[in-house]
Amino acid sequence: MVDHGRTSGWKSFWDHGGWWRALLLVAAYALVYQGFGLVSGLAGGRFIDSDDLFGTAESVFFALALPILLGGLALLAFVWSVRWLREIFGPQPVGGNWWMWIAVPLVVIPIVLRVVGTEWTSYSVSVVLVTLVTGVFIGFAEELLTRGLAVNLLRRGGFGERAVVLLSSMLFALLHSVNVLTGQPPLTVAITVVYAFGFGAMMYLVLRVTGNIVWPMLLHAATDPTTMLATGGLDAHGDTAGSAALIAFAGLFNFVYIAAAVLAVFLVRGRVGNGAEGLSR
């Protein structure tokens, strides 16, 4: 039981949870992340090749890896500040159903297809390694924010799991809308947002059925770098840098995610008892 007499105003504010606090946190992170991107650009701008982002390891590091690393550390500091380490990284308070396992092969299969279909000789070893490490940073930060903190805030607000999967996936999708600020075409960003909603729902199902946030972090960490190296760009779903047939087939899973996400919203059941009080025990 939380000792309310010793709970700070900061922790008490977040302990109440709710959808608007989750939205506030995601929006704050998006702003902070953009700030880290500017700092990283100033620090290593001479190394970033905007025409060939994956041309050198330094370009990948300063353009992608460093901002998301700083963002992940900021989120970890937030988790520590509200004393939710056990809630976020411990066992899930509500179990999963057998059908939720379908999310695992749906995510793993396209990863394998991209690994096989990518023209690895198009990249130096250092670029591949830094990109894979970047994927670890992305998986950690984005899952910590949306399947960790946002899900926890929604549960603390008293939402049932059907609302949790819907709202947390929407927040994950909205998080990717800030890509328009980096100069990406609005249509590409819109497609990415829709895909992100479906992928976010898959990560929620993985979270539920495995019972620990580490597993969606790992699957997410494998998805983003293999996508970037296979397609030759960030959030690019068209041009390929390897076997067009295999990578195009992997891309079809984006539509499967969306359909599965809609179905999941109707099938998901469960509720963490007593909301914030139940999670505080």
N, C-alpha and C positions, 0 to 999 in steps of 0.2 A: 504494500500500500504506500502510495506517495505521501510523504510528510508535508501536508499543505502549508504548515507553519513555516517551513524552510524553503518553499518553492519561490523562485524569483518571479518577478513580473514578466520577464522575457519568456521563461519556460511556461508559466501559467497561460500566457497568451496563446502559444502554439499548442499546448496540451488540450485546449478546447476543440481543436480541429475544425473541420468544415470545408466546404468546397471553395469558398472565397479565400480562405487562408492558403489552400493548395494552389489556387490560381495566383495569389500574391507571391508565393514563394517561387513558382515557375517563372513569373514575369521578372522578379528580382534577379533570379539566376540568369535569365536571358540577357538582361542589361549588364550584369557583372561579366558574363562571358564575352559580350561584345567589347567591354572595356579591356579584358585580358587580351582579346584579339588585337586591339589597337596598340597595347603595350608591346605585345610580341612582334607586331609589325614594325614598330619603331626600333626595337632592339635588334631584330634580324631581317629588316626589310631588304637589305642588299642581297640576302641569300634567297629570297622568295622569287621564283620565276612564275609570274602570273600566266604566262603563255604555256608553260609546261610545269605544272605544280609538282609532278612526280618525277621531275628530271634529276633532282639531287636529293640526298637525305636531309641536307640542311633546309631545303625548301619545304619538305614535308614537315620537318620538326617545327620550324617557326610559324608556318602557315596553319598547321593542324594540331600537332601534338602538344605544343606548349600551352596554348590557350585552354584546351580541354583538360590538361593536367592541372593547371591552376584552378579551373572550375571544379574539378573533382576534389581537390584539397579544400577549397572553400566550403563545399557541401559537407565534407567530412568534419570540418570545424563546426559547422552548424549542428550536425548530429550530436557532436560532443557537447555543444553548448546547451542543448535541450535534454541531454542525458537519455538519448534514444538508441544508443548503440546496441543494446540487447534486443530492443523491439525490432530494429531494422535488420540486424544481422543474425538474430536468433531464429528458432523455428517459427513458422507461421502460426498464428492463432486460430486459423480455420483451415481444415484439410481440403484436398482436391478430390475430384471424382475421376473414375477410370477413363472417361472419354476425353479428359483434358490432356492425356498423353499424346493425342494426335498432334498437338502443337510442336512436340519435339521433332518428329520426322519432317514435318512441314518446314521447319527452320533448317534442319541439318541437310536435307537433300539438296536445296539450292546452293548451300555452302560447298558441298562436295562437287556439284556441277561446275561452279565457278573455279574451284581449285584445279579441276581437270582441264577446263576450257581456257584458262588464262595463258597468255603467251608470256611466260615468266622471263624469257630472255629479253623482253622489251625493257626490263628494269634491272638496275644494278642490285647486287645483294644488299647493300646498305639501305637502299630505298625500300626494298621489301621488308627488311627487318624493322626499320623505323615506322613503316606503315602498319605492320602487325602490332607493334608496341602502341601506336596511336589507337588502334582498335581496342586494346585493353583499357586505355584511358577513357575512350568513348563509352564502352560497355559499363565501366565502373560508374562514371559520372551520370550518364543518362538514366541508368537503371536505379541508381541511388536516389536520384531526384524523383523519378516518376513511379517506379514500382516500389520504391522504399518510402520516401518522404510523403509523396502525394497520396499513395495508398494508405499510409498510416494516418494522415490528416483526415482523409475521407472516412475511414473507419472510426476515428475518434469523434467525428461529427455525427455518428449514428447511422451512416448509410449502410444499406445492405450490399452484398457483394455484386449484385447485378448493376447497381449504380456505380460501384467502385470500378468495375472493369470498364464501363462506359465512360465515366468521367476521367479516369486516369489515362485512358487511351486518347481521349480528346485533348487532354493537356499535353501528352506526348506529341500529338500531331501539331498542336499550336506552337510547341517549342521549335519545330522545324520551319515555321513560317518566317522566322527571323532571317532565314537564308536570303530573302529578297533584299535585305540590307547589304549583302555582300556582292550584289550585282547580278545574281542569278535571274534568269528570265522568269517572270511571274507564272507562266504556264508550267515550267519545270518545278517551281516551288509548290504550286497547287497540286500537281501530281504527287510530289513527295509528301505533302501533308496528308493526302488521302491514303497513300501507302503506309505512312507512319501510323495512322490510326489502326490499320489492320495488323501491322507488325507489333504495335504496342499491346494489342489484345492477346497476341500469341505469347508475348513475354509474360503477361499477367497469368495466363494459363500455365506456363512453365513454373512460375512462382508458386502457384497454388498446388500443382501436382507434385513438385519436388520438395516443397515445404521450406525452401531457403532461397534467399535472393542471389546467392553466389551463382546458381545455375543460369538464370536469365542474364546475369552479367557476362558469363562465359560465352553463351550463345550469341549475345549481342556483340561481344568482342570479336567473335569470328565472322559475323555477318558483314559489318561495315568495311573492314580492310579488304576482304575478298571481293566485295562489290566494287570498291574503288579501284583495285588493281585489275579486275576483270573488265570494267567499263572504261577505265582510263581517266576517271574523274570523280569528284565529290558529288554524290547524289545524282549521278548520271545513269540513266536507265536505257540509253539508246545505243550510241556508238560503242563498239567493243574493241578490246585489245587482244583478242584470242579467237577461239572457236566460236563463230557467230551462232551456230546452231545450239550448242550447249548453253551458252550464256543467255541466248534468247529464251530457251526453255526454262532456265533458272528464273528469268524475269517474269514468266507467267505465274510464278508462285505469289507475286505481289497481288494479283487478282484473287488468288485463293485465300490469302490472308484477309482481304476485305470481306469476302463471303463468309469465311469462318468466324470473323469478328462479329458480324451481324448475327450469325447463328448463336455464338457464345453469349451474346447479350440476353438472348431468350432462355438459354439453358442454365446459365450460372445461378447457383443457389448459395445460401449461407449468409450468416451475419455474425460479427463479433459481438458477443453479448455486452450490453451496458455501455457501448461506445467507449468514450475516453476512460471511464471508470474501469471498464473491463480490461483495457490495455494497460492501465496503470498498476494493476495488481501483479 
